[in-house]
């Protein structure tokens, strides 16, 4: 995928998504969502960036993958799947299937991307992963990261 701004063409290459399960056994069963979660069931896409003091982040994906696996032990509903209860409520089935994680790389440094606080759906859309073919919230895992 690529986008062009001021002569600069941003290109983002994405690897195949991987499932990252919790590092340890987690609770199974249903996790009931709050009324607020029931009424505002939308996908929120966010971009978080940080500048590393070190050059050479070759192991960044593996470090993030291992850290996510450990975090999912404590935030186990994020490793489950959304479903509808017999009462018609949105709930999380705590299956421990895992979060979706995608390794991606761009043809530039963070400074070259520009101001990410300014709305630019085309550019920002390249920095988040969308589940191919997902038509509704039930087809998207609670946690997806790129």
LOPAVEX-123335 format. One record per atom (N, C-alpha, C): chain; atom name; residue in three letters; x, y, z; residue number from 1. Coordinates in steps of 0.05 Angstrom, whole numbers. Layout:
R;volo;guti;keti;u;v;w;sese
R;A;CA;ALA;X;Y;Z;NUM
...
***
This chain:
R;volo;guti;keti;u;v;w;sese
R;A;N;UNK;17;-24;0;1
R;A;CA;UNK;0;0;0;1
R;A;C;UNK;18;25;0;1
R;A;N;UNK;9;46;-14;2
R;A;CA;UNK;25;70;-14;2
R;A;C;UNK;7;95;-16;2
R;A;N;UNK;17;117;-5;3
R;A;CA;UNK;4;143;-7;3
R;A;C;UNK;26;164;-12;3
R;A;N;UNK;18;185;-27;4
R;A;CA;UNK;38;205;-35;4
R;A;C;UNK;31;232;-22;4
R;A;N;UNK;51;246;-11;5
R;A;CA;UNK;48;272;1;5
R;A;C;UNK;73;288;-4;5
R;A;N;UNK;71;311;-17;6
R;A;CA;UNK;94;329;-22;6
R;A;C;UNK;116;314;-36;6
R;A;N;UNK;110;297;-55;7
R;A;CA;UNK;130;283;-70;7
R;A;C;UNK;140;257;-57;7
R;A;N;UNK;134;255;-31;8
R;A;CA;UNK;143;231;-16;8
R;A;C;UNK;121;209;-18;8
R;A;N;UNK;129;185;-25;9
R;A;CA;UNK;110;163;-27;9
R;A;C;UNK;114;144;-4;9
R;A;N;UNK;94;143;13;10
R;A;CA;UNK;95;125;36;10
R;A;C;UNK;86;97;27;10
R;A;N;UNK;103;77;32;11
R;A;CA;UNK;97;50;25;11
R;A;C;UNK;99;33;50;11
R;A;N;UNK;78;17;56;12
R;A;CA;UNK;78;0;79;12
R;A;C;UNK;75;-29;70;12
R;A;N;UNK;94;-46;78;13
R;A;CA;UNK;93;-74;72;13
R;A;C;UNK;84;-90;96;13
R;A;N;UNK;64;-107;93;14
R;A;CA;UNK;53;-122;115;14
R;A;C;UNK;58;-152;112;14
R;A;N;UNK;66;-165;133;15
R;A;CA;UNK;69;-194;133;15
R;A;C;UNK;42;-207;138;15
R;A;N;UNK;41;-233;137;16
R;A;CA;UNK;17;-247;143;16
R;A;C;UNK;11;-244;173;16
R;A;N;UNK;-15;-241;180;17
R;A;CA;UNK;-22;-239;209;17
R;A;C;UNK;-16;-265;224;17
R;A;N;UNK;-10;-262;249;18
R;A;CA;UNK;-6;-286;266;18
R;A;C;UNK;-24;-283;291;18
R;A;N;UNK;-32;-305;301;19
R;A;CA;UNK;-48;-305;326;19
R;A;C;UNK;-29;-307;350;19
R;A;N;UNK;-33;-290;369;20
R;A;CA;UNK;-16;-290;393;20
R;A;C;UNK;-33;-298;417;20
R;A;N;UNK;-31;-322;426;21
R;A;CA;UNK;-47;-331;449;21
R;A;C;UNK;-35;-322;475;21
R;A;N;UNK;-50;-322;497;22
R;A;CA;UNK;-38;-316;523;22
R;A;C;UNK;-15;-335;530;22
R;A;N;UNK;4;-325;544;23
R;A;CA;UNK;28;-341;551;23
R;A;C;UNK;22;-364;570;23
R;A;N;UNK;0;-361;585;24
R;A;CA;UNK;-8;-382;605;24
R;A;C;UNK;-38;-387;601;24
R;A;N;UNK;-46;-409;615;25
R;A;CA;UNK;-75;-416;615;25
R;A;C;UNK;-91;-392;627;25
R;A;N;UNK;-114;-387;614;26
R;A;CA;UNK;-131;-365;624;26
R;A;C;UNK;-159;-375;629;26
R;A;N;UNK;-175;-359;642;27
R;A;CA;UNK;-203;-366;648;27
R;A;C;UNK;-218;-370;622;27
R;A;N;UNK;-235;-390;622;28
R;A;CA;UNK;-253;-395;599;28
R;A;C;UNK;-281;-387;607;28
R;A;N;UNK;-298;-384;588;29
R;A;CA;UNK;-325;-376;594;29
R;A;C;UNK;-333;-350;580;29
R;A;N;UNK;-355;-339;589;30
R;A;CA;UNK;-366;-315;577;30
R;A;C;UNK;-359;-291;594;30
R;A;N;UNK;-352;-269;581;31
R;A;CA;UNK;-346;-244;594;31
R;A;C;UNK;-368;-224;585;31
R;A;N;UNK;-384;-215;604;32
R;A;CA;UNK;-406;-198;598;32
R;A;C;UNK;-397;-169;597;32
R;A;N;UNK;-405;-155;576;33
R;A;CA;UNK;-396;-127;572;33
R;A;C;UNK;-416;-108;586;33
R;A;N;UNK;-406;-84;592;34
R;A;CA;UNK;-422;-63;605;34
R;A;C;UNK;-444;-53;585;34
R;A;N;UNK;-463;-39;597;35
R;A;CA;UNK;-484;-27;580;35
R;A;C;UNK;-472;-8;560;35
R;A;N;UNK;-452;7;569;36
R;A;CA;UNK;-438;26;551;36
R;A;C;UNK;-426;11;527;36
R;A;N;UNK;-412;-11;533;37
R;A;CA;UNK;-401;-27;511;37
R;A;C;UNK;-422;-38;493;37
R;A;N;UNK;-445;-45;504;38
R;A;CA;UNK;-467;-55;488;38
R;A;C;UNK;-478;-34;468;38
R;A;N;UNK;-479;-9;478;39
R;A;CA;UNK;-491;12;462;39
R;A;C;UNK;-472;26;442;39
R;A;N;UNK;-446;23;448;40
R;A;CA;UNK;-426;36;430;40
R;A;C;UNK;-407;14;420;40
R;A;N;UNK;-418;-4;405;41
R;A;CA;UNK;-402;-26;395;41
R;A;C;UNK;-390;-18;368;41
R;A;N;UNK;-367;-4;369;42
R;A;CA;UNK;-354;5;345;42
R;A;C;UNK;-324;-3;346;42
R;A;N;UNK;-313;-4;322;43
R;A;CA;UNK;-284;-9;320;43
R;A;C;UNK;-269;17;324;43
R;A;N;UNK;-250;17;342;44
R;A;CA;UNK;-234;41;346;44
R;A;C;UNK;-206;35;336;44
R;A;N;UNK;-196;50;317;45
R;A;CA;UNK;-169;46;307;45
R;A;C;UNK;-152;69;317;45
R;A;N;UNK;-129;61;329;46
R;A;CA;UNK;-111;81;340;46
R;A;C;UNK;-83;75;331;46
R;A;N;UNK;-66;96;330;47
R;A;CA;UNK;-38;93;323;47
R;A;C;UNK;-22;103;346;47
R;A;N;UNK;-4;86;356;48
R;A;CA;UNK;14;93;378;48
R;A;C;UNK;43;92;367;48
R;A;N;UNK;58;112;372;49
R;A;CA;UNK;85;113;362;49
R;A;C;UNK;104;120;384;49
R;A;N;UNK;129;111;382;50
R;A;CA;UNK;150;120;400;50
R;A;C;UNK;176;120;385;50
R;A;N;UNK;193;137;394;51
R;A;CA;UNK;220;139;382;51
R;A;C;UNK;239;123;399;51
R;A;N;UNK;252;104;387;52
R;A;CA;UNK;272;88;400;52
R;A;C;UNK;299;103;401;52
R;A;N;UNK;312;100;424;53
R;A;CA;UNK;339;112;426;53
R;A;C;UNK;360;95;413;53
R;A;N;UNK;352;71;407;54
R;A;CA;UNK;372;52;395;54
R;A;C;UNK;366;48;366;54
R;A;N;UNK;387;44;351;55
R;A;CA;UNK;385;38;323;55
R;A;C;UNK;386;7;320;55
R;A;N;UNK;370;-3;303;56
R;A;CA;UNK;370;-32;299;56
R;A;C;UNK;349;-45;316;56
R;A;N;UNK;324;-43;307;57
R;A;CA;UNK;302;-56;322;57
R;A;C;UNK;294;-82;308;57
R;A;N;UNK;314;-97;300;58
R;A;CA;UNK;309;-122;285;58
R;A;C;UNK;291;-141;301;58
R;A;N;UNK;293;-141;327;59
R;A;CA;UNK;277;-159;344;59
R;A;C;UNK;251;-147;354;59
R;A;N;UNK;244;-123;345;60
R;A;CA;UNK;221;-109;355;60
R;A;C;UNK;195;-126;353;60
R;A;N;UNK;191;-139;331;61
R;A;CA;UNK;166;-155;328;61
R;A;C;UNK;165;-178;348;61
R;A;N;UNK;187;-192;351;62
R;A;CA;UNK;188;-214;370;62
R;A;C;UNK;184;-204;399;62
R;A;N;UNK;196;-182;406;63
R;A;CA;UNK;193;-171;433;63
R;A;C;UNK;164;-163;437;63
R;A;N;UNK;151;-150;418;64
R;A;CA;UNK;123;-142;420;64
R;A;C;UNK;105;-167;422;64
R;A;N;UNK;111;-187;406;65
R;A;CA;UNK;95;-211;406;65
R;A;C;UNK;96;-225;434;65
R;A;N;UNK;120;-227;445;66
R;A;CA;UNK;123;-240;471;66
R;A;C;UNK;110;-223;493;66
R;A;N;UNK;113;-197;492;67
R;A;CA;UNK;101;-179;512;67
R;A;C;UNK;70;-181;510;67
R;A;N;UNK;59;-181;486;68
R;A;CA;UNK;30;-183;482;68
R;A;C;UNK;20;-209;493;68
R;A;N;UNK;35;-231;489;69
R;A;CA;UNK;27;-257;500;69
R;A;C;UNK;25;-257;530;69
R;A;N;UNK;44;-243;543;70
R;A;CA;UNK;44;-241;572;70
R;A;C;UNK;21;-223;582;70
R;A;N;UNK;16;-201;568;71
R;A;CA;UNK;-5;-183;576;71
R;A;C;UNK;-33;-196;573;71
R;A;N;UNK;-36;-213;553;72
R;A;CA;UNK;-62;-226;549;72
R;A;C;UNK;-69;-245;571;72
R;A;N;UNK;-50;-254;587;73
R;A;CA;UNK;-56;-270;611;73
R;A;C;UNK;-74;-254;630;73
R;A;N;UNK;-68;-229;633;74
R;A;CA;UNK;-83;-212;652;74
R;A;C;UNK;-107;-199;639;74
R;A;N;UNK;-106;-194;613;75
R;A;CA;UNK;-128;-182;598;75
R;A;C;UNK;-140;-203;579;75
R;A;N;UNK;-146;-226;590;76
R;A;CA;UNK;-154;-250;574;76
R;A;C;UNK;-178;-246;556;76
R;A;N;UNK;-198;-229;563;77
R;A;CA;UNK;-220;-226;543;77
R;A;C;UNK;-210;-216;516;77
R;A;N;UNK;-188;-201;515;78
R;A;CA;UNK;-178;-192;489;78
R;A;C;UNK;-168;-214;471;78
R;A;N;UNK;-164;-238;483;79
R;A;CA;UNK;-155;-261;468;79
R;A;C;UNK;-179;-279;459;79
R;A;N;UNK;-203;-270;466;80
R;A;CA;UNK;-227;-285;459;80
R;A;C;UNK;-240;-275;433;80
R;A;N;UNK;-265;-281;431;81
R;A;CA;UNK;-280;-273;407;81
R;A;C;UNK;-307;-262;414;81
R;A;N;UNK;-316;-241;400;82
R;A;CA;UNK;-342;-230;405;82
R;A;C;UNK;-364;-248;394;82
R;A;N;UNK;-386;-249;409;83
R;A;CA;UNK;-409;-265;401;83
R;A;C;UNK;-434;-252;412;83
R;A;N;UNK;-457;-263;405;84
R;A;CA;UNK;-482;-253;415;84
R;A;C;UNK;-494;-274;435;84
R;A;N;UNK;-502;-265;458;85
R;A;CA;UNK;-514;-283;478;85
R;A;C;UNK;-542;-291;470;85
R;A;N;UNK;-554;-311;482;86
R;A;CA;UNK;-581;-319;476;86
R;A;C;UNK;-601;-296;481;86
R;A;N;UNK;-593;-277;498;87
R;A;CA;UNK;-610;-253;504;87
R;A;C;UNK;-606;-231;483;87
R;A;N;UNK;-589;-236;464;88
R;A;CA;UNK;-583;-216;443;88
R;A;C;UNK;-563;-194;451;88
R;A;N;UNK;-547;-200;472;89
R;A;CA;UNK;-527;-181;481;89
R;A;C;UNK;-500;-188;470;89
R;A;N;UNK;-484;-168;465;90
R;A;CA;UNK;-456;-172;456;90
R;A;C;UNK;-439;-180;480;90
R;A;N;UNK;-425;-203;477;91
R;A;CA;UNK;-408;-214;498;91
R;A;C;UNK;-382;-223;486;91
R;A;N;UNK;-363;-229;504;92
R;A;CA;UNK;-338;-241;495;92
R;A;C;UNK;-337;-270;504;92
R;A;N;UNK;-332;-287;485;93
R;A;CA;UNK;-327;-316;491;93
R;A;C;UNK;-297;-318;496;93
R;A;N;UNK;-289;-323;520;94
R;A;CA;UNK;-261;-324;528;94
R;A;C;UNK;-249;-351;519;94
R;A;N;UNK;-241;-352;494;95
R;A;CA;UNK;-231;-376;481;95
R;A;C;UNK;-201;-379;482;95
R;A;N;UNK;-187;-357;488;96
R;A;CA;UNK;-158;-356;488;96
R;A;C;UNK;-146;-361;460;96
R;A;N;UNK;-162;-356;439;97
R;A;CA;UNK;-152;-360;412;97
R;A;C;UNK;-128;-341;406;97
R;A;N;UNK;-129;-318;418;98
R;A;CA;UNK;-107;-299;415;98
R;A;C;UNK;-114;-274;400;98
R;A;N;UNK;-96;-255;403;99
R;A;CA;UNK;-99;-229;389;99
R;A;C;UNK;-85;-232;362;99
R;A;N;UNK;-94;-216;343;100
R;A;CA;UNK;-82;-216;316;100
R;A;C;UNK;-59;-196;316;100
R;A;N;UNK;-36;-204;307;101
R;A;CA;UNK;-13;-186;306;101
R;A;C;UNK;-1;-188;278;101
R;A;N;UNK;5;-165;266;102
R;A;CA;UNK;16;-163;239;102
R;A;C;UNK;42;-147;240;102
R;A;N;UNK;63;-159;229;103
R;A;CA;UNK;89;-145;227;103
R;A;C;UNK;87;-128;201;103
R;A;N;UNK;95;-103;203;104
R;A;CA;UNK;94;-85;180;104
R;A;C;UNK;119;-67;181;104
R;A;N;UNK;127;-59;157;105
R;A;CA;UNK;150;-40;155;105
R;A;C;UNK;144;-19;134;105
R;A;N;UNK;155;4;138;106
R;A;CA;UNK;151;26;120;106
R;A;C;UNK;178;34;107;106
R;A;N;UNK;176;49;85;107
R;A;CA;UNK;200;57;71;107
R;A;C;UNK;212;83;81;107
R;A;N;UNK;207;89;107;108
R;A;CA;UNK;216;115;117;108
R;A;C;UNK;220;113;147;108
R;A;N;UNK;229;136;158;109
R;A;CA;UNK;231;139;187;109
R;A;C;UNK;205;153;197;109
R;A;N;UNK;199;151;222;110
R;A;CA;UNK;175;163;233;110
R;A;C;UNK;173;193;227;110
R;A;N;UNK;196;207;228;111
R;A;CA;UNK;196;236;223;111
R;A;C;UNK;186;243;194;111
R;A;N;UNK;191;224;176;112
R;A;CA;UNK;184;229;148;112
R;A;C;UNK;154;225;143;112
R;A;N;UNK;140;211;160;113
R;A;CA;UNK;111;207;157;113
R;A;C;UNK;96;233;161;113
R;A;N;UNK;106;249;179;114
R;A;CA;UNK;93;275;184;114
R;A;C;UNK;76;275;209;114
R;A;N;UNK;59;294;212;115
R;A;CA;UNK;43;298;236;115
R;A;C;UNK;19;278;236;115
R;A;N;UNK;21;258;253;116
R;A;CA;UNK;0;238;255;116
R;A;C;UNK;-24;247;271;116
R;A;N;UNK;-23;271;282;117
R;A;CA;UNK;-46;282;297;117
R;A;C;UNK;-66;295;278;117
R;A;N;UNK;-58;300;253;118
R;A;CA;UNK;-76;312;234;118
R;A;C;UNK;-91;290;220;118
R;A;N;UNK;-117;293;217;119
R;A;CA;UNK;-133;273;204;119
R;A;C;UNK;-124;268;175;119
R;A;N;UNK;-116;244;169;120
R;A;CA;UNK;-109;236;141;120
R;A;C;UNK;-116;207;139;120
R;A;N;UNK;-141;201;133;121
R;A;CA;UNK;-150;173;133;121
R;A;C;UNK;-133;154;115;121
R;A;N;UNK;-124;165;92;122
R;A;CA;UNK;-108;148;74;122
R;A;C;UNK;-82;140;87;122
R;A;N;UNK;-68;159;98;123
R;A;CA;UNK;-42;154;110;123
R;A;C;UNK;-45;137;136;123
R;A;N;UNK;-63;146;153;124
R;A;CA;UNK;-67;132;179;124
R;A;C;UNK;-78;103;174;124
R;A;N;UNK;-94;100;153;125
R;A;CA;UNK;-105;74;147;125
R;A;C;UNK;-83;54;139;125
R;A;N;UNK;-61;63;130;126
R;A;CA;UNK;-39;45;123;126
R;A;C;UNK;-24;35;148;126
R;A;N;UNK;-28;50;170;127
R;A;CA;UNK;-14;43;195;127
R;A;C;UNK;-29;26;214;127
R;A;N;UNK;-53;17;206;128
R;A;CA;UNK;-70;-1;222;128
R;A;C;UNK;-77;-25;204;128
R;A;N;UNK;-83;-47;216;129
R;A;CA;UNK;-90;-72;201;129
R;A;C;UNK;-120;-76;202;129
R;A;N;UNK;-132;-80;179;130
R;A;CA;UNK;-160;-87;178;130
R;A;C;UNK;-163;-116;170;130
R;A;N;UNK;-181;-130;184;131
R;A;CA;UNK;-186;-159;178;131
R;A;C;UNK;-199;-161;151;131
R;A;N;UNK;-186;-174;132;132
R;A;CA;UNK;-198;-176;105;132
R;A;C;UNK;-225;-190;105;132
R;A;N;UNK;-244;-178;91;133
R;A;CA;UNK;-271;-190;89;133
R;A;C;UNK;-289;-187;112;133
R;A;N;UNK;-280;-175;134;134
R;A;CA;UNK;-297;-172;158;134
R;A;C;UNK;-319;-152;152;134
R;A;N;UNK;-344;-162;155;135
R;A;CA;UNK;-367;-145;149;135
R;A;C;UNK;-380;-134;174;135
R;A;N;UNK;-374;-146;197;136
R;A;CA;UNK;-386;-135;222;136
R;A;C;UNK;-367;-141;245;136
R;A;N;UNK;-374;-129;268;137
R;A;CA;UNK;-357;-131;292;137
R;A;C;UNK;-352;-159;302;137
R;A;N;UNK;-371;-177;296;138
R;A;CA;UNK;-367;-205;305;138
R;A;C;UNK;-345;-220;290;138
R;A;N;UNK;-337;-209;268;139
R;A;CA;UNK;-316;-222;251;139
R;A;C;UNK;-288;-210;257;139
R;A;N;UNK;-287;-192;277;140
R;A;CA;UNK;-262;-179;283;140
R;A;C;UNK;-254;-186;312;140
R;A;N;UNK;-230;-198;317;141
R;A;CA;UNK;-222;-203;344;141
R;A;C;UNK;-221;-177;361;141
R;A;N;UNK;-225;-179;387;142
R;A;CA;UNK;-224;-155;404;142
R;A;C;UNK;-197;-140;403;142
R;A;N;UNK;-176;-155;397;143
R;A;CA;UNK;-149;-142;397;143
R;A;C;UNK;-136;-149;370;143
R;A;N;UNK;-130;-128;355;144
R;A;CA;UNK;-115;-130;330;144
R;A;C;UNK;-94;-109;330;144
R;A;N;UNK;-69;-117;325;145
R;A;CA;UNK;-47;-97;325;145
R;A;C;UNK;-29;-101;301;145
R;A;N;UNK;-17;-79;292;146
R;A;CA;UNK;2;-80;270;146
R;A;C;UNK;27;-66;279;146
***
